[in-house]
């Protein structure tokens, strides 16, 4: 199981299946976003918008695993700096 340290608390990764190819992603009880299983890759959409040059960067496609999509949302959303 994966986890992060946030505000001096260890929060585990949790996934709640919403449909055949989509899961909600949480760290502890904090909703982070959704991950989608496509044919050959994973996609993600964060609950927290991230803007670059005035444009929202989500959705992001092309992750090899669900973990990599989740990790990207955490980094882009400012949950972790690693």
N, C-alpha and C positions, 0 to 999 in steps of 0.2 A: 504494500500500500504506500502511496506517496503522500507527503505532507509538506507544509510550509510553516515557517515561523513568522507570525504576524502579531505585532503589539505584545511581544513576549508570551504568546500562546502558540502552541502547536495545533495546526488545523489540518485535518485529513482531507484528501480529495474525495469527493462523493459524486456519483452520477445517478440521476433518476431518469429512467427510460420514459420518454414521452410518446414515442411512436416507434415504428419499425427501424427507422434509420436516424433517429434524433434522440439526444439525451441532454438533460439540463446538467450543468456542471456547477458544483458548489465546493467551497473550501470551508469546512465547518458548516455553519448555517448561513454563510454569505453566498448569495447567488452571484455567479461570475458571468455565465452566459450559456450558450448551447453549442454542442458539437454534432456534426452531421456526418454519417458514413455514406460516402459516395461510392461509385463503382471501384475506383482504384486509389482513392485518397480520402482524407478527412478534411472537413471545412469547419470553420467556427464563426460565431457571431457573439460579440461581447455585450453584456448588459450595460457596460459603461462605454459610451462612445469615445473614440480616440480620433482626433482630427489632425491631419497633416495638410498644410496649405489650404485650410478651410474645407477640406473634404473628409468625410468619415471613411476610415480605412476598411471597415467591415462590409461584407463578409471577406474572409481570407481563406483561400483554397490551397490544396496541394500538400497537406501534412501527411507523412507516412503512417503515423499512429495517432490514436485519440490523445495519448499523453502529450505528444508534441503540440497538437492544437491547443490543448488546455494550458500547457506551459506558456505558449505564445500569448494567450489572453491574459495570464497573470502578469507577464512582463510588460505588455503594452498598457495594461490597466493600472500599473504602478503598485501592484501587490508585492513585487519582489524586484530587486535590481540585479539579480544574477542571471 
